[in-house]
C-alpha cells in the first residue's frame, strides 16, 4: 500500500519477513542467574513482542562464562541455557515478532559491577555480595581506564578457542529458536577492543594495521555465518566511531562494513563509543535526537549494506523520516520502549496507520476499539 508509512512496510532480509522496521535494541538487565534467563526476561521481552515491534533483541549474551559483563548477564556457553532462551524466542514468534540474539564477549569490561552498584570495577562491597572477580581479557594488557584491572592479552590459541565458542553459541541460539543473530562488535567489548588502535597494540596477525585489527571481527563473523542458516540474517553491531583522537573512525567502519558484507552480514547496527570507561556511546557534545543516524547513513551509502539506526530515536515522526528518507533501513528503540513497551503500536496510531487497533493483540484490541466507539471524548493515542 502506497499510503502505508515506510516504518510499517514489511522488510525482507534473506528468507525472513519483518512486519515493520522497528527493532527493540538489546538492553542489559543484569538479572540472569549463572548465565540463565529468568522469568523477568520473558516478561520484559514479551511485552515488546506484544507491543508490536518487528524484531525483539535479547540483551548481550556471552559466548563464554568469563565473557559476561557482570555476574547478572546471560549466556549461551552451555546447553542448559537453551531452554530459557527458547521460552523467550517462541513467545516472540507466537506474537508476530522476530526473536534476535546479540552474541558477545565483554573483554576488558568483563566482571564489572551491575549499574545500580556503581557500574565500575568490582569492590569489596561486591565481593561481600558474592560477586567475585575473574580475569578480564583483551588484545593487549591495557586497562579500560585508570583503576580498572589489567586484562590478560589473549594468545593465538585462546583466540581460536574464542572463535569456536562464538560458533557454538550461535548453534545454541538457533536451537533456541532465534531467527536473527548479531555479533556485538561495539562499546569497548572484546571485538571492538581488537578493532580500535587505542586498545590493540599487538604486533601479530591480530594487530597492527587495519586488516590485522579487523581479523578477529571477520573470523568470528565467518564462524557464525558458517553455522547460521543461509535463509536467516546476520547483523553486526559496531561503534562507528570511538569519539577519541586517533581512535576507530567512521572511515574504518565503512571498510569493515564492506568486508562484513562480503562475508554474509546483512545489516550493520550503528552505535558509537565505549572504548574507555563504562560508557557505551561516544562522548563530546550533548547528544541530540538521532545523533548516531549519520553513521548508519554513511555506511548504507558507502558500503551498500543495510543499516539500523539507534540512539535517541523517540518519536514516530522521527523514526518514519529516518526510514522513508533512506537514512537507514531499520530503527532501534531502547529506553523509550522501557517507558512505553507498546511504542510501535502507538506509533502506528500516531502515523494514521492503525486507528482501529487492528495491529494490537486481539485480547486488547477488541476492548480498545469498543471504548473508542462508545466515547465521543476518546481519541486514539490521546487521553482516555
VENCORKA-V216954 format. One record per pair of residues at least 24 apart in sequence whose C-alpha atoms are under 10 Angstrom apart, sorted by sequence separation. I is the first residue (numbers start at 0). J is the second residue. If there is no record, write none. Layout:
I;J
I;J
This chain:
23;47
109;133
110;134
111;135
120;144
190;214
191;215
235;259
247;271
269;293
270;294
286;310
287;311
288;312
289;313
304;328
305;329
306;330
307;331
308;332
309;333
310;334
311;335
354;378
355;379
22;47
23;48
35;60
109;134
110;135
119;144
190;215
191;216
234;259
235;260
247;272
269;294
270;295
286;311
287;312
288;313
296;321
300;325
354;379
34;60
109;135
120;146
121;147
189;215
190;216
233;259
234;260
246;272
268;294
269;295
288;314
299;325
300;326
353;379
354;380
34;61
57;84
75;102
107;134
108;135
109;136
119;146
120;147
121;148
189;216
190;217
233;260
247;274
268;295
269;296
299;326
300;327
315;342
319;346
74;102
75;103
106;134
107;135
108;136
109;137
119;147
120;148
239;267
246;274
267;295
269;297
289;317
293;321
298;326
299;327
314;342
315;343
318;346
351;379
22;51
23;52
28;57
29;58
34;63
74;103
106;135
107;136
108;137
190;219
234;263
235;264
239;268
240;269
241;270
242;271
243;272
269;298
288;317
289;318
292;321
296;325
297;326
298;327
299;328
313;342
21;51
22;52
23;53
24;54
25;55
26;56
27;57
28;58
34;64
57;87
74;104
105;135
106;136
107;137
233;263
234;264
235;265
236;266
237;267
238;268
239;269
240;270
241;271
242;272
243;273
268;298
280;310
295;325
296;326
297;327
315;345
316;346
348;378
349;379
21;52
22;53
23;54
24;55
25;56
26;57
27;58
28;59
33;64
57;88
105;136
106;137
107;138
232;263
233;264
234;265
235;266
236;267
237;268
238;269
239;270
240;271
241;272
242;273
243;274
267;298
295;326
296;327
315;346
319;350
348;379
349;380
19;51
20;52
21;53
22;54
23;55
24;56
25;57
26;58
27;59
55;87
56;88
104;136
105;137
106;138
107;139
184;216
232;264
233;265
234;266
235;267
236;268
237;269
238;270
239;271
240;272
241;273
242;274
243;275
267;299
289;321
294;326
295;327
296;328
314;346
315;347
348;380
349;381
18;51
19;52
20;53
21;54
22;55
23;56
24;57
25;58
26;59
27;60
34;67
40;73
55;88
107;140
183;216
232;265
233;266
234;267
235;268
236;269
237;270
238;271
239;272
240;273
241;274
266;299
293;326
294;327
295;328
315;348
316;349
347;380
348;381
18;52
19;53
20;54
21;55
22;56
23;57
24;58
25;59
33;67
107;141
108;142
182;216
229;263
231;265
232;266
233;267
234;268
235;269
236;270
237;271
238;272
240;274
241;275
292;326
293;327
295;329
315;349
316;350
345;379
346;380
17;52
18;53
19;54
23;58
25;60
34;69
36;71
56;91
68;103
107;142
108;143
236;271
237;272
238;273
292;327
295;330
314;349
315;350
345;380
17;53
18;54
34;70
35;71
36;72
37;73
55;91
67;103
68;104
69;105
107;143
108;144
111;147
238;274
344;380
345;381
16;53
17;54
33;70
34;71
35;72
36;73
54;91
55;92
66;103
67;104
68;105
106;143
107;144
111;148
182;219
225;262
267;304
268;305
269;306
270;307
29;67
31;69
32;70
33;71
34;72
35;73
36;74
53;91
54;92
66;104
67;105
68;106
72;110
110;148
182;220
209;247
213;251
217;255
221;259
224;262
225;263
241;279
242;280
243;281
266;304
267;305
268;306
269;307
270;308
271;309
292;330
29;68
30;69
31;70
32;71
33;72
34;73
35;74
48;87
52;91
62;101
65;104
66;105
67;106
68;107
69;108
70;109
71;110
108;147
109;148
181;220
216;255
220;259
224;263
241;280
242;281
243;282
265;304
266;305
267;306
268;307
269;308
270;309
271;310
29;69
30;70
31;71
32;72
33;73
34;74
35;75
48;88
56;96
60;100
61;101
62;102
63;103
64;104
65;105
66;106
68;108
69;109
70;110
107;147
108;148
221;261
222;262
223;263
224;264
240;280
241;281
242;282
243;283
264;304
265;305
266;306
267;307
268;308
269;309
270;310
27;68
29;70
30;71
31;72
32;73
33;74
34;75
45;86
49;90
54;95
55;96
56;97
57;98
58;99
59;100
60;101
61;102
62;103
63;104
65;106
66;107
67;108
68;109
69;110
70;111
71;112
72;113
107;148
109;150
182;223
213;254
217;258
218;259
221;262
238;279
239;280
240;281
241;282
242;283
253;294
257;298
264;305
265;306
266;307
267;308
268;309
269;310
289;330
27;69
29;71
30;72
31;73
32;74
34;76
35;77
41;83
45;87
48;90
49;91
52;94
53;95
54;96
55;97
56;98
57;99
58;100
59;101
60;102
61;103
62;104
63;105
66;108
67;109
68;110
69;111
70;112
71;113
107;149
108;150
181;223
209;251
213;255
216;258
217;259
220;262
221;263
238;280
239;281
252;294
253;295
256;298
260;302
10;53
28;71
29;72
30;73
31;74
34;77
40;83
41;84
44;87
45;88
48;91
51;94
52;95
53;96
54;97
55;98
56;99
57;100
58;101
59;102
60;103
61;104
62;105
66;109
67;110
68;111
69;112
70;113
107;150
180;223
194;237
195;238
216;259
220;263
221;264
238;281
255;298
256;299
259;302
260;303
261;304
9;53
27;71
28;72
29;73
35;79
36;80
40;84
41;85
43;87
44;88
45;89
47;91
48;92
49;93
50;94
51;95
52;96
53;97
54;98
55;99
56;100
57;101
58;102
59;103
60;104
61;105
65;109
66;110
67;111
68;112
69;113
106;150
107;151
143;187
180;224
194;238
197;241
210;254
217;261
218;262
220;264
253;297
254;298
257;301
258;302
260;304
7;52
27;72
28;73
34;79
35;80
36;81
38;83
41;86
42;87
45;90
46;91
48;93
49;94
50;95
51;96
52;97
53;98
54;99
55;100
56;101
57;102
58;103
59;104
60;105
64;109
65;110
68;113
69;114
106;151
107;152
143;188
191;236
195;240
196;241
209;254
210;255
213;258
217;262
249;294
252;297
253;298
256;301
257;302
259;304
260;305
7;53
27;73
34;80
35;81
36;82
37;83
40;86
41;87
44;90
45;91
48;94
49;95
50;96
59;105
64;110
106;152
191;237
195;241
197;243
209;255
213;259
252;298
253;299
256;302
257;303
33;80
35;82
36;83
37;84
40;87
41;88
44;91
47;94
48;95
49;96
106;153
152;199
158;205
180;227
190;237
191;238
197;244
250;297
253;300
254;301
255;302
256;303
257;304
35;83
36;84
38;86
42;90
48;96
61;109
155;203
179;227
197;245
198;246
210;258
249;297
250;298
253;301
254;302
256;304
34;83
35;84
36;85
37;86
38;87
41;90
45;94
47;96
48;97
69;118
143;192
152;201
155;204
178;227
196;245
197;246
249;298
253;302
256;305
36;86
37;87
41;91
48;98
155;205
178;228
185;235
186;236
187;237
191;241
195;245
196;246
197;247
252;302
253;303
256;306
36;87
45;96
137;188
138;189
141;192
180;231
181;232
182;233
183;234
184;235
185;236
186;237
187;238
195;246
196;247
240;291
250;301
253;304
69;121
136;188
137;189
138;190
178;230
179;231
180;232
181;233
182;234
183;235
184;236
185;237
186;238
194;246
195;247
239;291
136;189
137;190
138;191
139;192
162;215
165;218
166;219
169;222
170;223
173;226
178;231
179;232
180;233
181;234
182;235
183;236
184;237
185;238
186;239
194;247
195;248
238;291
44;98
135;189
137;191
138;192
139;193
161;215
162;216
165;219
166;220
169;223
173;227
177;231
178;232
179;233
180;234
181;235
182;236
183;237
184;238
185;239
186;240
187;241
239;293
240;294
137;192
138;193
143;198
163;218
164;219
165;220
166;221
167;222
168;223
169;224
172;227
173;228
178;233
179;234
180;235
181;236
182;237
183;238
184;239
185;240
186;241
192;247
239;294
136;192
137;193
138;194
141;197
142;198
159;215
162;218
163;219
166;222
167;223
169;225
170;226
185;241
191;247
195;251
238;294
239;295
104;161
138;195
141;198
158;215
162;219
165;222
166;223
169;226
170;227
194;251
237;294
139;197
140;198
141;199
161;219
162;220
164;222
165;223
166;224
168;226
169;227
170;228
173;231
194;252
239;297
269;327
70;129
71;130
139;198
140;199
141;200
159;218
162;221
163;222
164;223
166;225
167;226
239;298
268;327
70;130
138;198
139;199
140;200
158;218
159;219
162;222
163;223
166;226
267;327
69;130
70;131
104;165
137;198
138;199
139;200
140;201
158;219
162;223
166;227
194;255
266;327
267;328
268;329
70;132
103;165
137;199
138;200
139;201
266;328
267;329
268;330
269;331
69;132
102;165
138;201
139;202
266;329
268;331
102;166
103;168
102;168
65;132
66;133
68;135
102;169
138;205
139;206
65;133
66;134
67;135
101;169
138;206
65;134
66;135
100;169
65;135
66;136
102;172
236;306
65;136
101;172
234;305
235;306
236;307
100;172
234;306
235;307
99;172
100;173
234;307
22;96
25;99
99;173
138;212
22;97
23;98
24;99
25;100
23;99
25;101
100;176
198;274
18;95
19;96
22;99
24;101
98;175
99;176
100;177
138;215
197;274
198;275
17;95
18;96
98;176
99;177
100;178
101;179
102;180
103;181
104;182
105;183
108;186
197;275
17;96
18;97
97;176
98;177
99;178
100;179
101;180
102;181
103;182
104;183
105;184
108;187
109;188
195;274
17;97
97;177
98;178
99;179
100;180
101;181
102;182
103;183
104;184
105;185
107;187
108;188
109;189
16;97
97;178
98;179
99;180
100;181
101;182
102;183
103;184
105;186
106;187
107;188
108;189
191;272
192;273
15;97
97;179
98;180
99;181
100;182
101;183
102;184
103;185
105;187
106;188
107;189
182;264
191;273
192;274
29;112
30;113
100;183
101;184
105;188
106;189
181;264
185;268
191;274
192;275
29;113
88;172
92;176
104;188
105;189
106;190
108;192
180;264
181;265
184;268
185;269
186;270
187;271
28;113
29;114
88;173
91;176
92;177
103;188
104;189
105;190
106;191
107;192
181;266
182;267
183;268
185;270
186;271
187;272
188;273
189;274
27;113
28;114
29;115
85;171
89;175
91;177
92;178
103;189
104;190
105;191
106;192
181;267
182;268
184;270
185;271
186;272
187;273
188;274
27;114
81;168
84;171
85;172
88;175
89;176
103;190
104;191
105;192
106;193
181;268
185;272
186;273
187;274
188;275
76;164
84;172
85;173
87;175
88;176
89;177
185;273
186;274
187;275
75;164
76;165
78;167
82;171
85;174
86;175
87;176
88;177
185;274
186;275
187;276
75;165
77;167
78;168
81;171
84;174
85;175
86;176
87;177
88;178
186;276
187;277
76;167
77;168
80;171
81;172
84;175
85;176
107;198
186;277
187;278
188;279
75;167
76;168
78;170
79;171
80;172
81;173
82;174
83;175
84;176
85;177
186;278
187;279
75;168
76;169
78;171
81;174
82;175
84;177
186;279
187;280
74;168
75;169
77;171
78;172
81;175
82;176
185;279
186;280
66;161
75;170
76;171
80;175
81;176
185;280
186;281
75;171
78;174
75;172
78;175
63;161
62;161
62;162
75;175
62;163
63;164
62;164
63;165
61;164
62;165
61;165
62;166
62;167
63;168
62;168
61;168
62;169
60;168
60;172
57;177
68;188
56;177
102;223
55;177
59;181
60;182
61;183
66;188
56;179
57;180
59;182
60;183
66;189
54;178
55;179
56;180
59;183
54;179
56;181
147;276
143;273
144;274
145;275
146;276
143;274
144;275
145;276
143;275
144;276
99;232
101;234
102;235
142;275
143;276
144;277
99;233
100;234
101;235
102;236
142;276
143;277
99;234
101;236
120;276
119;276
120;277
118;276
119;277
118;277
117;277
118;278
15;178
114;277
15;179
112;277
108;274
111;277
12;179
107;274
108;275
107;275
108;276
107;276
108;277
14;228
14;229
15;230
13;229
14;230
15;231
13;230
14;231
15;232
12;230
13;231
14;232
12;231
13;232
12;232
13;233
11;232
12;233
24;268
13;265
12;265
12;266
95;360
94;360
54;329
56;331
53;329
55;331
54;331
55;332
52;331
52;332
24;307
52;336
22;307
24;309
21;307
22;308
23;309
24;310
50;336
20;307
22;309
52;340
47;336
50;339
51;340
52;341
46;336
47;337
50;340
51;341
52;342
53;343
46;337
49;340
50;341
51;342
52;343
47;339
48;340
49;341
50;342
51;343
52;344
12;305
46;339
47;340
48;341
50;343
51;344
43;337
46;340
47;341
49;343
50;344
51;345
45;340
46;341
47;342
48;343
49;344
50;345
51;346
44;340
47;343
51;347
21;318
43;340
20;318
21;319
20;319
21;322
20;322
24;330
25;331
26;332
20;327
21;328
22;329
23;330
24;331
25;332
26;333
51;358
20;328
21;329
22;330
23;331
24;332
25;333
26;334
50;358
51;359
6;315
20;329
21;330
22;331
23;332
24;333
49;358
50;359
51;360
6;316
19;329
20;330
21;331
22;332
23;333
24;334
49;359
50;360
19;330
20;331
21;332
22;333
23;334
26;337
49;360
4;316
6;318
7;319
23;335
24;336
48;360
5;318
6;319
23;336
5;319
6;320
22;336
23;337
49;363
4;319
5;320
6;321
7;322
4;320
5;321
6;322
5;322
6;323
23;340
4;322
5;323
10;328
4;323
5;324
10;329
23;342
5;325
23;343
21;342
22;343
6;328
21;343
5;328
6;329
20;343
6;330
19;343
21;346
7;343
6;343
7;346
6;346
7;347
6;347
4;347
7;350
3;347
6;350
7;352
4;350
6;352
3;350
4;351
3;351
4;352
2;351
3;352
2;352
3;353
